[in-house]
Amino acid sequence: MSAGDWITRNVSRLRPGSDATEVKKPEAKAKSAPKAAGTVGPRPLAERLDATLRRYGEALAPRALRRALTELQAVVDPRVSEVEAGRRAHAVVQWYAGRELDERRDVWLLMSERFAPDLQKVSTARDRHGAAMGTSEEAQAEVHLRRALVSPRARLLQRFAIDPDGMRFLVDLRAELLPHLKGDRRLLPLDAELEHLFSTWFDVAFLDLRRISWDSPASLIEKLIQYEAVHDIKSWADVKNRLDSDRRCYGFFHPRLPNTPLIFVEVALVDHISEGIVPLLDEAAAPVRHERATTAIFYSISNTQNGLRGVSFGDSLIKRVVEELQKELPRLKTFATLSPIPGFRGWLAKNAVSLVERLDDKRAAELGRAIGSLPPTAERVLAAAEEASALDARSPVRQLLLNAAAEYLGRATAEGQPVDPVARFHLGNGARVERLNWAGDPSPKGLKQSYGLMVNYLYDLKRLDKHRALLAQGKVAVSGDVDDLFLKG
């Protein structure tokens, strides 16, 4: 019997508690019922596959678990054609779609544990390769080792991708899997396999760069509204403004996910480096004549697929967009961002004490008088910072926040990389920290992230490699204005 026929005729049997000989779990009480006295922790998957009865808290019953394994093995069966394998995979996908989360976790465990490489073959191939090092057999031994390291799991996932909807299934599967990795390390091999395959399947060489405009299909524009991650789109008028004549929006698309941008960037065409997000999102503002624009501001970059975490194509997106803009608008000379500083508030809470201690006597006294505490304390500084929107330009608290933001972006690193995720992305692409903007984002989200501060990263096309080289040495490229904000001593 084929996989599709089996699932069609027996899908009800795959439900937990379907076997007459197995312990049934009442739906309404399964999660709230107390564990029986003497109950131990979760059983290993191998033990569950050999069992007759289902233990409390387990999802798929042993018989259903064995059937699911059989269907997965049928997908990877080397004796069947790719077409038949794809059909079997499609049937499994349909069955999987009707499963609850805990049942899906059992499927993940099957994929992760039961389709691992053959350890004996790997060990033998590794020994052979080690013995062949430096001899004429080394190349052939490497080939054998590489083949031994390829797991049946990879072949299984590849066959799921045969189906037109298979890529969507795999990306969504990993998105659902990721939050469970810390709690169940048995799933790590499956995650690593998916990430490795995605890094190949979603290489930028296989992606299409497309401009998204107001003339694009409504379903595509709706995805912009859905996936915008930096500055929420509030209405159709808002999104229309972001796609106006002085705006550009580009996305990377994969042929197997043709109507969904994997990542997209929003660009404003202006005549100067923007200081705040409010003017850029102002629906009433008159559009700039795009053919006279001198500056392109990247003000929002959004990844849309959680399942592609770890697959990097944002840097390539910016480079491709710069090329497209230069072709269309030769007057453009400046390429910069207007970016949030999402980790600043949390970092300042942990480092305020040391920052205050580094102030000289004069500045400490000025700050103390402003916050009503001599000497100034970190607690009082953080409390005063909550009123950031009301601080005037001469406020010692405001000045300290700017100093702290410069320290955070220009000096706070971990393993040679900036601690701020947005800074890590742009500086890794070769940009430099150009300017801090007070009240750049006065929205509740902006105040919560960074007391309203925003930053411009400048993409100086002639110095990208130089800035990347600096970062490789653990040094962050900053402008003179930002360098002046570093606390001395």
HELIX and SHEET records of a PDB file:
HELIX    1   1 ALA A    3  ASN A   10  1                                   8    
HELIX    2   2 VAL A   11  LEU A   14  5                                   4    
HELIX    3   3 LEU A   45  ASP A   50  1                                   6    
HELIX    4   4 PRO A   62  VAL A   76  1                                  15    
HELIX    5   5 GLU A   82  ALA A   97  1                                  16    
HELIX    6   6 LEU A  101  GLU A  113  1                                  13    
HELIX    7   7 LEU A  119  ALA A  132  1                                  14    
HELIX    8   8 GLU A  138  LEU A  149  1                                  12    
HELIX    9   9 PRO A  152  PHE A  160  1                                   9    
HELIX   10  10 GLY A  166  LEU A  177  1                                  12    
HELIX   11  11 LEU A  178  HIS A  180  5                                   3    
HELIX   12  12 ARG A  185  LEU A  187  5                                   3    
HELIX   13  13 LEU A  188  TRP A  201  1                                  14    
HELIX   14  14 VAL A  204  PHE A  206  5                                   3    
HELIX   15  15 ALA A  218  TYR A  227  1                                  10    
HELIX   16  16 TRP A  236  ARG A  242  1                                   7    
HELIX   17  17 ILE A  277  LEU A  281  1                                   5    
HELIX   18  18 HIS A  290  ARG A  292  5                                   3    
HELIX   19  19 ASN A  306  LEU A  308  5                                   3    
HELIX   20  20 GLY A  314  GLU A  328  1                                  15    
HELIX   21  21 PHE A  344  GLU A  357  1                                  14    
HELIX   22  22 ASP A  361  ILE A  371  1                                  11    
HELIX   23  23 ALA A  378  ALA A  385  1                                   8    
HELIX   24  24 ALA A  388  ALA A  390  5                                   3    
HELIX   25  25 PRO A  396  GLY A  410  1                                  15    
HELIX   26  26 PRO A  421  GLY A  428  1                                   8    
HELIX   27  27 PRO A  444  SER A  450  1                                   7    
HELIX   28  28 LEU A  464  ALA A  472  1                                   9    
HELIX   29  29 GLY A  480  ASP A  483  1                                   4    
SHEET    1   A 5 ASP A 208  ARG A 211  0                                        
SHEET    2   A 5 ARG A 247  PHE A 253 -1                                        
SHEET    3   A 5 ILE A 263  VAL A 270 -1                                        
SHEET    4   A 5 THR A 295  ASN A 303 -1                                        
SHEET    5   A 5 THR A 334  THR A 337  1                                        
SHEET    1   B 2 THR A 413  ALA A 414  0                                        
SHEET    2   B 2 GLN A 417  PRO A 418 -1                                        
SHEET    1   C 2 ARG A 432  ASN A 437  0                                        
SHEET    2   C 2 MET A 454  LEU A 458 -1                                        
END                                                                             
